Amino acid sequence: MTGQIYSTEEMLKHLISFDTTSRDGNIPLIEFVEDYLDGWGIPHFRVDYEANRKTNLFATIGPAIAGGIVLSGHTDVVPVDGQPWTSDPFHLTERGGRLFGRGTCDMKGFLAVCLAEVPNFLKAGLKSPIHLALSCDEEVGCKGVRPLVAHMRDNLPKPRAVIVGEPTSMKVVNAHKSAVTFSTEVTGHEAHSSLTHHGVNAILVAGELLSEMSRIREDMIAVGDPTRRFDPPYSTIHVGVIEGGTAKNIIPRRCTFQWETRLLPTADPDYVPHRFNSFAQRLEPAMKQVAPETGIATAAVNSVPGLAPEKDSPAEHLALHLAGANSTHAVSYCTEAGLFQQIGIPAVICGPGSIEQAHKPDEYIDTSELRKCEAFMGKLAQQLV
């Protein structure tokens, strides 16, 4: 069976043309990929995240047996709203050896290479399979891929390794930080602003909590990164959104803020929430003396596990060989690699482009990066025959 042949740039042009901003879904792009794979007789299936709106696609090239290699990448992109693009973000534009468009770097460039290489994978006569895992909603907390990961764990022959194609300039990454998002709500007690002793100011209480977070931050900086591999070289805590209050002359009853931790793979995941909640509990008695309905509530909203280096990892050994490299790296951003590691599949990150270009206006990928990724995939096919 002979399907449509695309160069990597041609495939990337198609992928970029689909606006797959996380809030909107990815079905049209998935339908295009399904039609393409059908033309080559490649079996595939969907695992939905949101029915008829957001889905994951899994395809197998070669025999459906254990020990294959998964090439994993997300199809969703971040918004372009308010960004000063100089060209249409959903039309691939070439300028000076660079390809501009939303997702070119993060991470449709990797997907374009994988898909354009399908005919070559078939021609190689693989004895061990190459799997393609195209996921959704990675940009909002690696949420969409989770049903696919669970399906792979429960229903499919176990792969030997996963290569996540996030942009690393084709360097092999074997470690990244975790990311846990929290939401804290402070409930105070309203009163006239001239009668502060009759109220509980939720914003001021939140300010005390934020001061404790600053102290936690300083302590984590002092502990640092024993491996000296990460940038920044320590676990981090960050506040991204805060809101509260009604008017300047009303003691605010409510204040909420959204915050996150990005911890080193070796860090204790309970340290920050335990210390934060312990501090909050020390504030509450004075609040409740004024009004018993007051309090502080914190909930973990989402958690993405870190990727920890694994001794003698088959994923690491394979990727280093394919990339012609002799050392590994660590990154501070998150990927689905840690989710695969949690179900017992060794994983690394290695993909074309630089993370420095991701999420920006005029996002781009150098064509030279695509060529390096093509060479990587050619070596992969030869390893599996």
C-alpha atoms as one frame of an Amber mdcrd trajectory, in Angstrom:
protein
   0.000   0.000   0.000   1.364   3.407  -0.972   0.104   6.568   0.662   0.882
  10.239   0.324   4.564  11.184   0.622   5.410  14.443   2.382   8.699  16.106
   3.141   9.107  17.180   6.757   8.463  20.800   5.774   5.321  19.840   3.860
   4.035  17.840   6.795   4.850  20.664   9.183   2.932  23.097   6.978  -0.162
  20.928   7.332   0.214  20.520  11.094   0.738  24.240  11.673  -2.395  25.087
   9.683  -4.543  23.499  12.402  -5.170  25.870  15.295  -4.834  23.379  18.135
  -4.700  25.870  20.991  -5.402  23.809  24.107  -8.723  25.518  24.859 -10.109
  24.611  21.427  -9.260  20.943  20.838  -7.345  18.961  18.229  -9.835  16.759
  16.330  -9.249  18.214  12.811  -5.492  17.632  13.116  -6.041  14.081  14.358
  -8.409  13.377  11.456  -5.727  14.565   9.010  -3.124  12.279  10.606  -5.559
   9.350  10.588  -6.211   9.792   6.862  -2.468   9.948   6.235  -1.793   6.785
   8.253  -4.699   4.985   6.556  -3.031   5.643   3.226  -0.025   3.656   4.419
  -2.060   0.930   6.100  -0.833   1.873   9.582  -3.154   0.656  12.370  -4.130
   3.304  14.899  -6.720   4.113  17.532  -7.913   7.015  19.622  -8.083   7.391
  23.385 -10.325  10.344  24.141  -9.706  12.976  26.777 -12.839  14.980  25.951
 -15.145  13.163  23.529 -15.509  14.845  20.121 -13.140  17.631  21.175  -9.785
  16.435  22.466  -8.221  13.066  21.824  -4.977  11.100  21.744  -3.841   9.005
  18.794  -1.699   5.885  19.055  -0.274   4.165  15.962   2.014   1.167  15.502
   4.454   0.703  12.636   5.775  -2.837  12.527   4.740  -5.874  14.553   2.406
  -5.345  17.513   4.775  -6.893  20.050   6.513  -5.829  23.247   9.845  -4.053
  23.197   9.040  -1.265  20.752   9.957   2.416  20.888   7.338   5.102  21.504
   7.787   8.507  19.878   5.629  10.811  21.972   4.546  14.371  21.307   1.672
  16.712  22.041  -0.510  18.270  19.371  -1.799  21.248  21.370  -0.181  24.681
  21.373  -0.311  27.760  23.589  -2.419  30.805  22.597  -1.227  33.570  20.309
  -3.591  36.131  21.856  -2.004  39.546  22.227   1.354  38.491  20.817   2.946
  40.730  18.144   3.482  38.183  15.357   4.984  39.468  12.110   3.452  36.614
  10.088   0.360  34.430  10.331   1.042  32.058  13.252  -1.008  29.310  11.594
   0.689  29.520   8.208   4.219  28.135   7.935   6.574  30.927   6.857  10.228
  30.435   5.895  12.774  33.194   6.433  16.531  32.672   6.378  16.543  28.980
   7.164  13.954  29.337   9.913  10.358  28.107   9.833   7.938  30.373  11.690
   4.545  29.404  13.093   2.840  28.499  16.327   4.059  25.061  17.338   6.959
  24.815  14.907   9.294  24.359  17.856   6.895  23.181  20.550   6.382  20.596
  19.214   4.915  20.043  15.778   8.401  20.041  14.275   9.085  16.721  16.005
   5.693  15.338  14.995   6.276  16.403  11.393   9.544  14.472  11.268   7.960
  11.362  12.809   5.040  11.395  10.390   7.104  12.213   7.299   9.386   9.265
   8.164   6.510   6.740   8.142   7.274   5.522   4.584  10.925   5.034   5.539
   9.953   3.162   8.702   7.796   0.848   6.591  10.511   0.363   3.993  13.005
  -0.629   6.704  11.032  -3.777   7.564  10.987  -3.254  11.324  11.292  -6.344
  13.510  10.510  -4.276  16.608   7.751  -1.653  16.406   7.856   2.113  16.375
   4.794   3.577  18.057   3.531   7.118  17.523   1.762   8.715  20.497   0.117
  12.056  19.673  -1.456  13.629  22.734  -3.597  16.606  23.735  -3.683  19.185
  26.536  -0.017  18.942  27.448   0.273  22.716  27.653  -2.231  22.897  30.499
  -0.553  20.408  32.818   0.092  17.196  30.850  -3.575  16.338  31.397  -4.706
  14.940  28.062  -2.146  12.158  27.731  -3.097  10.482  31.017  -5.921   8.298
  29.597  -3.519   7.135  26.873  -0.801   6.312  29.403  -3.326   4.306  31.431
  -4.501   2.484  28.294  -0.928   1.587  27.380  -0.290   0.284  30.892  -3.430
  -1.855  30.972  -3.890  -3.042  27.382  -0.772  -2.918  25.208   2.493  -4.878
  24.957   5.057  -3.016  27.031   7.420  -0.808  25.000  11.140  -0.802  25.679
  11.456   2.985  25.804   9.728   6.300  25.207  11.347   9.260  23.468   9.466
  12.498  24.118  10.250  14.997  21.376  10.096  18.267  23.299  12.642  20.769
  21.986  16.114  20.002  23.373  18.222  20.940  20.317  18.470  17.144  19.860
  20.351  16.788  23.133  19.393  13.847  25.328  17.594  14.893  28.523  17.168
  12.301  31.278  15.821  14.499  34.089  13.285  17.253  34.608  11.561  18.875
  37.547   8.065  18.070  38.749   5.281  20.670  38.712   2.459  20.851  41.232
  -0.182  23.586  41.020  -2.032  24.734  44.136  -4.994  27.004  44.808  -5.294
  28.791  48.143  -8.449  30.564  49.320  -8.442  32.826  52.359 -11.861  33.511
  53.885 -11.931  36.623  56.031 -14.705  38.680  57.595 -16.088  41.876  56.093
 -16.406  45.114  58.048 -16.080  48.836  57.484 -12.483  49.784  56.836 -12.529
  52.164  59.806 -13.271  49.229  62.105 -10.380  46.909  61.316 -10.686  45.158
  64.699 -14.165  43.954  63.687 -12.987  42.276  60.498 -10.466  39.769  59.206
  -8.618  41.123  56.192  -8.250  38.208  53.752  -5.723  40.109  51.648  -3.463
  40.807  54.622  -3.652  37.161  55.672  -2.739  36.184  52.107   0.194  38.571
  52.359   1.493  36.699  55.399   1.162  33.428  53.493   3.065  34.901  50.560
   5.809  36.056  52.935   6.136  32.472  54.185   6.390  31.328  50.576   9.281
  33.754  50.083  11.011  32.211  53.103  10.435  28.733  51.683  11.901  29.928
  48.393  15.041  31.224  50.094  15.489  27.970  51.997  15.182  25.915  48.801
  17.746  28.125  47.110  20.090  27.516  50.036  19.658  23.741  49.711  20.343
  23.997  45.981  20.800  21.244  43.433  23.414  18.685  44.520  23.784  17.500
  40.922  24.402  21.044  39.583  22.490  20.070  36.430  19.400  22.268  36.569
  18.766  25.889  35.613  17.903  27.387  38.045  19.936  25.067  40.300  17.280
  24.612  42.995  13.603  23.792  43.512  11.290  26.755  42.939   8.013  28.173
  44.232   6.009  30.694  42.248   2.764  32.699  42.570   1.061  33.387  39.249
  -2.401  34.803  39.991  -3.932  36.625  42.952  -7.318  38.268  43.371  -9.418
  39.569  46.222 -11.350  42.430  47.727 -14.434  44.428  46.764 -13.700  48.095
  47.466 -11.015  50.122  49.207 -13.243  50.853  52.193 -14.435  47.269  52.789
 -12.295  44.833  54.736 -11.976  42.018  52.161 -13.711  38.743  52.921 -11.994
  36.737  50.202  -8.576  36.436  48.615  -7.381  33.613  46.379  -4.083  32.918
  44.707  -2.712  30.258  42.377   0.805  29.002  42.947   3.123  26.203  41.962
   6.227  24.306  42.905   8.807  22.937  40.486  10.881  20.491  42.447  14.119
  18.685  41.727  13.490  14.969  41.068  15.171  14.106  44.388  13.229  16.667
  46.464  10.646  15.657  49.069   7.257  16.380  47.416   5.588  16.861  50.815
   8.007  19.464  52.177   6.475  22.615  50.673   2.763  21.865  51.188   3.403
  20.591  54.725   5.378  23.691  55.710   2.892  26.033  54.005  -0.143  24.403
  55.639   1.537  24.323  59.043   2.113  28.064  58.804  -1.490  28.609  57.694
  -2.780  26.667  60.676  -0.859  28.978  63.009  -2.663  31.987  61.517  -6.181
  30.611  61.811  -6.788  30.828  65.615  -6.464  34.633  65.599  -8.762  34.821
  62.586 -11.413  32.638  64.196 -11.385  34.693  67.386 -12.897  37.506  65.333
 -15.208  35.364  63.184 -15.445  31.556  63.371 -16.282  31.144  59.667 -12.863
  32.411  58.608 -10.083  30.110  57.480  -7.466  29.120  54.933  -7.963  26.292
  52.451  -5.376  24.991  49.991  -5.880  22.308  47.359  -3.521  20.682  44.874
  -5.041  21.348  41.442  -2.669  19.401  39.202   0.522  17.416  39.521   3.059
  16.484  36.858   5.744  14.069  38.085   9.382  14.794  37.527  11.654  12.645
  35.408  14.403  11.025  37.439  17.611   9.652  35.886  17.592   5.858  35.741
  20.776   3.837  35.948  21.319   1.715  32.824  18.149   3.116  31.239  17.552
   1.546  27.801  15.887   4.782  26.712  18.962   6.798  27.631  21.414   4.385
  26.001  19.381   4.268  22.802  18.906   8.027  22.531  22.581   8.767  23.191
  23.552   6.346  20.427  21.047   7.772  17.956  22.019  11.366  18.744  25.754
  10.614  18.582  26.130  12.068  22.090  28.027  10.962  25.185  26.357  13.031
  27.898  22.865  13.753  29.184  21.199  16.963  30.306  18.473  18.168  32.673
  15.696  20.723  32.097  13.342  22.648  34.371  10.212  22.390  32.216   7.842
  19.434  32.450   6.807  16.772  29.962   4.804  13.553  29.898   8.066  11.602
  30.309   7.560  11.308  34.052   4.095   9.812  33.516   5.572   7.077  31.331
   8.297   6.477  33.894   5.624   6.034  36.567   4.145   3.061  34.684   7.521
   1.432  34.311   8.541   2.528  30.806  11.991   4.197  30.668  11.786   7.627
  29.069  14.017  10.436  27.853  13.442  13.733  26.082  15.084  14.477  22.763
  13.644  16.676  20.055  14.448  19.389  17.514  14.418  23.105  18.268  15.227
  25.199  21.302  12.860  25.696  24.224  13.952  29.349  24.156  11.781  29.798
  21.056   8.691  28.163  22.531   5.550  30.131  23.502   6.896  33.378  22.018
   5.603  35.517  19.164   7.316  34.512  15.923   8.060  31.046  17.290  10.400
  29.234  14.908  12.520  26.174  14.326  15.749  26.049  12.327  15.591  23.712
   9.341  18.961  22.329  10.438  17.245  21.000  13.572  14.757  19.096  11.430
  17.611  17.566   9.456  19.248  16.360  12.680  15.973  14.839  13.825  15.531
  13.074  10.465  18.999  11.541  10.837  18.077  10.429  14.362  14.947   8.690
  13.051  16.883   7.018  10.250  19.260   5.498  12.795  16.306   4.432  14.936
  14.777   2.477  12.070  18.076   0.703  11.432  18.305  -0.259  15.110  14.962
  -2.044  14.940  15.463  -4.240  11.846
